[in-house]
Amino acid sequence: MTESGGKAVKMDYDVAVIGAGAAGIAAARKLTDAGRSVVILEASNRVGGRAWTIELSGMPLDMGCGWLHSAERNPLVAIGREARFTIERGATAWQNQWRNLGFSPDERAAAAAAWDALENRLRTNPPESDRASDALEPDGKWNAYCQSLSGYLNGAPLERLSVADFLAYDNAATDANWRVHEGYGSLIGAAVPDVTLRLSTPVRRVALIREGVRLETDRGPLTASAAIVTVSTNVLARGTIAFDPQADDHLHAAGQLPLGLADKLFMELHGNHGLEPETHLLGDPRNDETGSYYIRPLGRPVVEGFFGGKGAVVIEQAGLLDAFSFALDQLSSLIGNNIRRHLRPLAASSWCHTDWVRGSYSHALPGHAGARTILAQPIGDRLFFAGEATHQSDFSTAHGAWESGLRAAGQVLSGLKS
């Protein structure tokens, strides 16, 4: 209820949350705990956003985020445990190479040293351009390896990466990476509070009105005293939602924080394949488009192929058949052709082509690390922004998105009290 010209004007809701990903869900929980009426408007037909678990062949498969990064301080660990999800602790196999196939211990040590040297140059002598690739060793033997790591970490090649932005994340992150047995997407989806949830309801326009905010959706208009926008930067930058001119700086900032790309290919194992659980193979350390293959995660009969940056772009452009063929070629070149009879395609993501997302996780373009601060700023006391791209250090993660939702909800509550 707000006042307009001395008369009380009733809004449909206290707060409208646009997007039912981790940020939107976290914001809605905090607002409902504070006794506010909330509606969540989600353009797609499911909750979770880039956290998405599907079940195939009796296995929960995380098509998006799958790791509880910086787990010892990740708030979703406690959320999951409270909801009786099984949190799987322990070391990961990402840095290992099963049976040293195609990547000897000496080569792994040399490649790791090249990455460490690159990071050291970024810290001690960052290029004036703020472009991470400018710190690569000229014609370095392991430059392709470094590019592949950037693809996995940032969803983008080093040429498109701000040094300052990369270091902000790296300085805050820890090496603790845990998993959710039932699926990270399942955990986040289960955290939706008891609010009005409207799926398949794209928001087309957000307009500031005297009494609050008016939202035009494919299912009709609604009003709220305030709104929290949690959609991806690619959706914002593409103009999918129309805003008033007051949001122009935010939309420009979103354009400087594009979503990189990371995709997964799942292949089911059957028969006497001989592969050990919780192992890993890097397809080709000298190819910046290589896949990274996690073998039998949590003991399941599956190989999870992970492609980032240039590699993810290539497989999305190639199409599913060629993408799986590429993965099988890489695996058979290391393990032997016999492995082909034990692997069959099971599922694949395609985040660049996923409506209402259009990518994986954000990175700042060179010279634009400050865009995160701009995007996180509220517009008056009625329009607020959240999502992983608004986090100053834990961007690109589900827990960063979650924390941004809590931050935005706190701003809303402060504004509604004033």
C-alpha positions in Angstrom: 0.0 0.0 0.0 1.4 3.4 -1.0 0.1 6.9 -1.0 -0.7 8.9 -4.2 -2.2 12.3 -4.0 -3.4 11.7 -0.5 -5.1 8.4 -1.5 -4.0 5.0 -0.7 -3.0 3.0 -3.8 -2.9 -0.7 -3.4 -0.2 -2.6 -5.3 -0.7 -6.2 -6.3 2.4 -7.2 -4.3 5.0 -5.7 -2.1 7.8 -7.0 -4.3 8.0 -8.6 -7.7 11.1 -10.8 -8.3 12.0 -11.3 -12.0 13.7 -14.6 -12.4 13.6 -17.8 -10.4 17.3 -18.7 -10.3 19.4 -18.7 -7.2 19.4 -14.9 -6.8 15.6 -14.7 -7.2 14.9 -17.6 -4.9 17.2 -16.2 -2.2 15.6 -12.7 -2.4 12.1 -14.2 -2.2 13.1 -16.2 0.9 14.4 -13.2 2.7 11.4 -11.0 1.8 8.8 -13.6 2.8 10.7 -14.1 6.1 10.2 -10.4 6.6 6.5 -10.7 6.1 6.4 -9.2 2.6 4.1 -10.4 -0.2 6.1 -11.6 -3.1 5.6 -12.8 -6.7 8.3 -14.5 -8.7 8.0 -14.1 -12.4 10.0 -16.7 -14.4 10.1 -16.7 -18.2 11.0 -20.4 -18.5 8.9 -23.4 -17.5 11.1 -24.3 -14.5 12.9 -22.8 -11.5 16.6 -22.8 -10.9 18.0 -20.7 -13.8 21.5 -21.9 -14.6 21.2 -24.5 -11.8 19.4 -27.3 -13.5 19.3 -31.0 -12.5 17.7 -33.6 -14.7 17.4 -37.3 -14.0 18.2 -39.9 -16.7 18.9 -43.6 -16.2 18.4 -43.1 -12.5 21.1 -40.5 -12.2 20.8 -36.8 -11.3 22.8 -34.9 -13.8 23.6 -31.2 -13.3 23.4 -29.5 -16.7 24.6 -26.2 -15.2 26.4 -25.5 -12.0 27.5 -28.7 -10.2 30.1 -27.7 -7.6 29.7 -26.0 -4.3 32.6 -23.7 -4.9 34.4 -22.1 -1.8 32.4 -24.7 0.0 33.5 -23.9 3.6 31.9 -20.5 3.2 29.2 -21.3 0.7 25.8 -20.5 2.2 24.1 -23.2 0.1 25.9 -25.9 2.0 23.9 -25.1 5.1 20.7 -24.6 3.1 21.2 -28.0 1.5 21.9 -29.8 4.8 18.9 -28.2 6.4 16.8 -29.6 3.6 18.4 -33.0 4.0 20.4 -33.0 0.8 23.6 -35.1 0.9 26.7 -32.9 0.6 29.6 -34.8 -0.8 32.9 -33.6 0.5 36.4 -34.6 -0.6 39.0 -33.9 -3.2 38.2 -33.5 -6.9 39.9 -35.3 -9.7 40.1 -32.3 -12.1 43.9 -31.9 -11.8 44.7 -35.6 -12.3 45.2 -37.5 -15.5 44.1 -41.1 -15.3 47.0 -43.4 -15.7 49.0 -40.4 -17.1 47.4 -41.0 -20.5 48.5 -38.4 -23.0 49.7 -36.0 -20.3 52.7 -37.2 -18.3 53.5 -36.0 -14.8 56.4 -33.9 -16.1 54.1 -32.3 -18.7 51.4 -31.6 -16.1 54.0 -30.0 -13.8 55.2 -27.8 -16.7 51.7 -26.8 -17.7 50.8 -26.0 -14.1 54.0 -24.0 -13.7 53.0 -22.0 -16.9 49.6 -21.2 -15.4 51.1 -20.2 -12.1 53.6 -18.0 -13.9 50.8 -16.3 -15.8 48.8 -15.7 -12.6 52.0 -14.2 -11.0 52.4 -11.8 -13.9 48.8 -10.8 -13.7 49.3 -10.0 -10.0 52.7 -8.4 -10.0 52.9 -6.8 -13.4 49.4 -6.6 -14.9 49.2 -5.3 -18.5 48.1 -1.7 -18.8 45.4 -3.0 -21.2 43.8 -5.0 -18.4 43.6 -7.8 -21.0 44.7 -11.1 -19.5 46.0 -12.5 -22.8 48.6 -9.7 -22.9 50.4 -11.4 -20.0 50.8 -14.7 -21.8 54.4 -15.7 -22.6 55.0 -15.0 -26.3 54.7 -18.3 -28.2 54.6 -20.1 -24.8 54.5 -23.9 -25.1 51.5 -24.1 -22.7 49.5 -21.1 -23.9 46.8 -23.3 -25.3 46.6 -25.1 -21.9 46.2 -21.7 -20.2 43.5 -20.7 -22.7 41.6 -23.9 -22.0 41.8 -23.3 -18.2 40.4 -19.8 -18.8 37.6 -21.3 -20.8 36.7 -23.6 -17.9 37.0 -20.9 -15.2 35.6 -17.9 -17.0 33.7 -19.3 -20.0 35.9 -17.1 -22.2 39.4 -16.8 -23.7 42.0 -14.7 -22.1 41.6 -12.0 -24.8 38.2 -11.2 -23.5 39.0 -11.2 -19.8 39.7 -8.3 -17.5 42.7 -8.9 -15.3 41.2 -6.9 -12.4 38.0 -8.9 -12.6 39.8 -12.3 -12.7 41.9 -11.4 -9.7 38.8 -10.3 -7.7 37.4 -13.8 -8.0 40.7 -15.6 -7.6 41.6 -13.7 -4.4 38.3 -14.7 -2.8 37.9 -18.3 -3.9 39.1 -21.3 -2.0 40.1 -24.8 -3.1 37.1 -26.5 -1.4 34.7 -27.8 -4.1 32.0 -30.1 -2.9 29.0 -31.6 -4.6 25.3 -32.3 -4.0 24.5 -36.0 -4.4 20.9 -35.3 -5.5 22.1 -32.4 -7.8 22.9 -28.8 -7.2 19.9 -27.7 -9.3 17.6 -29.9 -7.2 18.9 -28.2 -4.0 18.3 -24.7 -5.4 14.9 -25.6 -6.8 13.8 -27.0 -3.4 14.6 -23.7 -1.7 11.8 -21.8 -3.4 9.6 -20.4 -0.6 5.8 -20.4 -0.3 5.2 -17.4 -2.6 3.2 -16.8 -5.8 5.3 -18.4 -8.5 4.4 -17.8 -12.2 6.3 -19.9 -14.6 6.3 -19.3 -18.4 5.7 -15.7 -17.7 8.2 -13.5 -19.5 8.4 -9.9 -18.3 8.5 -7.6 -21.3 8.6 -4.1 -19.7 9.5 -2.7 -16.3 8.2 0.8 -15.8 8.6 3.1 -12.8 5.4 4.6 -11.6 4.7 7.0 -8.8 3.4 4.3 -6.5 6.0 1.7 -7.4 6.7 -0.5 -10.4 4.5 -1.7 -13.2 5.5 -4.9 -15.0 4.1 -5.9 -18.4 4.2 -9.7 -18.9 3.0 -12.2 -21.4 0.2 -13.0 -19.0 -0.9 -9.4 -18.3 0.3 -6.5 -16.2 0.9 -6.4 -12.5 2.1 -3.8 -10.0 4.4 -3.9 -7.0 6.0 -1.5 -4.6 9.4 -2.6 -5.7 11.0 -5.1 -8.1 14.2 -7.1 -8.1 15.6 -7.9 -11.6 17.8 -11.1 -11.5 17.9 -12.0 -15.2 21.2 -12.7 -16.9 23.4 -10.0 -18.4 22.9 -11.3 -21.9 19.1 -11.0 -21.5 19.5 -7.4 -20.2 22.0 -6.4 -22.9 19.8 -7.7 -25.7 16.9 -5.6 -24.7 14.7 -8.5 -24.0 13.1 -6.5 -21.2 12.3 -2.8 -21.8 13.2 -0.3 -19.1 12.8 3.4 -18.5 15.8 5.6 -19.4 16.9 5.6 -15.7 18.2 2.0 -16.3 20.4 2.9 -19.3 23.6 2.8 -17.2 22.7 -0.7 -15.9 22.0 -2.0 -19.4 25.3 -0.6 -20.6 27.1 -2.3 -17.7 25.4 -5.6 -18.5 26.9 -5.3 -22.0 30.4 -5.1 -20.4 29.7 -8.2 -18.4 28.7 -10.8 -21.0 28.1 -14.4 -20.3 30.9 -16.7 -21.3 30.0 -20.2 -22.4 30.5 -23.6 -20.7 28.7 -26.8 -21.7 28.5 -30.4 -20.6 28.2 -33.6 -22.5 27.2 -36.7 -20.6 28.0 -40.2 -21.9 26.6 -43.3 -20.2 29.0 -46.2 -19.5 28.0 -49.8 -19.9 29.7 -53.2 -20.0 33.2 -54.0 -18.8 34.8 -50.7 -19.6 37.5 -50.8 -16.9 37.3 -47.1 -16.0 37.8 -46.3 -12.3 35.5 -44.0 -10.4 36.4 -40.4 -9.6 39.1 -40.1 -12.2 39.7 -37.6 -14.9 41.2 -37.1 -18.4 42.1 -33.9 -20.2 41.5 -34.6 -23.8 44.4 -32.7 -25.3 46.4 -30.2 -23.2 47.8 -28.6 -26.4 44.4 -27.8 -27.8 42.6 -24.7 -26.4 39.2 -26.2 -27.5 39.8 -29.5 -25.6 37.2 -31.3 -23.5 37.8 -32.1 -19.8 36.4 -35.5 -18.9 35.3 -36.4 -15.4 35.1 -40.2 -15.2 32.4 -41.9 -13.1 31.7 -38.9 -10.8 30.4 -40.1 -7.4 30.9 -43.7 -8.8 28.1 -43.3 -11.4 28.3 -45.1 -14.8 28.8 -41.9 -16.7 31.5 -39.7 -18.2 30.9 -35.9 -17.8 32.6 -33.9 -20.6 33.1 -30.3 -19.8 33.9 -27.7 -22.5 34.6 -24.0 -21.8 35.2 -20.8 -23.8 36.3 -21.6 -27.4 35.7 -25.3 -26.9 32.1 -24.7 -25.8 31.5 -22.3 -28.8 32.8 -24.9 -31.2 30.7 -27.8 -30.0 27.5 -25.6 -29.9 28.2 -24.5 -33.5 29.0 -28.1 -34.6 25.7 -29.6 -33.2 25.1 -32.5 -30.9 26.2 -35.3 -33.2 29.5 -33.8 -34.0 30.0 -32.7 -30.4 29.6 -36.2 -29.1 31.8 -37.5 -32.0 34.6 -35.1 -31.0 34.4 -36.2 -27.3 34.5 -39.9 -28.3 37.5 -39.2 -30.6 39.3 -37.6 -27.8 38.6 -40.3 -25.3 39.4 -43.1 -27.7 42.7 -41.5 -28.6 43.7 -41.8 -25.0 42.0 -45.0 -23.8 41.8 -46.9 -27.1 39.1 -47.5 -29.6 37.5 -50.3 -27.5 36.0 -47.6 -25.2 33.6 -46.6 -28.0 31.5 -49.7 -27.5 31.1 -48.8 -23.8 29.9 -45.2 -24.2 26.7 -43.8 -25.5 25.5 -40.2 -25.6 23.1 -39.4 -22.8 22.5 -35.7 -22.4 24.1 -32.3 -23.4 23.6 -28.7 -22.4 23.4 -25.8 -24.9 23.4 -22.7 -22.8 24.1 -20.3 -25.6 20.8 -21.4 -27.2 18.8 -21.6 -24.0 16.0 -19.1 -24.1 15.9 -16.5 -21.3 19.6 -17.2 -20.3 21.8 -17.2 -23.5 25.1 -18.2 -21.9 26.7 -19.6 -18.8 28.4 -17.1 -16.4 29.6 -13.6 -16.5 33.1 -12.1 -17.0 34.1 -8.5 -17.3 35.6 -7.3 -20.5 39.1 -5.7 -20.3 38.8 -2.3 -18.6 35.3 -2.9 -17.3 35.6 -4.7 -13.9 33.8 -1.7 -12.4 30.6 -2.6 -14.3 29.6 -5.0 -11.6 29.3 -2.1 -9.1 27.1 -0.2 -11.5 24.9 -3.1 -12.3 24.3 -3.7 -8.5 23.2 -0.2 -7.8 19.4 0.3 -7.1 17.4 2.8 -9.0 15.7 4.9 -6.4 13.9 2.8 -3.8 11.9 0.8 -6.3 14.1 -1.1 -8.8 16.9 -3.4 -7.7 19.3 -5.7 -9.4 20.7 -9.1 -8.4 22.4 -12.1 -10.0 25.9 -13.5 -10.1 27.1 -10.7 -12.3 26.4 -8.2 -9.6 28.6 -9.9 -7.0 32.0 -8.2 -6.5 34.0 -11.4 -6.0 31.9 -14.6 -6.2 30.5 -13.9 -9.7 30.1 -16.9 -12.0 28.9 -19.0 -9.1 25.5 -20.1 -7.7 26.4 -19.0 -4.2 27.4 -15.6 -5.6 24.0 -15.3 -7.2 22.4 -16.4 -3.9 24.3 -13.8 -1.9 23.4 -11.1 -4.4 19.7 -11.9 -3.9 20.0 -11.5 -0.2 21.8 -8.2 -0.7 19.0 -6.9 -3.0 16.3 -8.1 -0.7 17.9 -6.2 2.2 18.0 -3.1 0.1 14.3 -3.5 -0.7 13.4 -3.9 2.9 15.3 -0.8 3.8 13.6 1.2 1.1 10.1 -0.1 2.1 10.7 1.0 5.7 11.8 4.5 4.7 
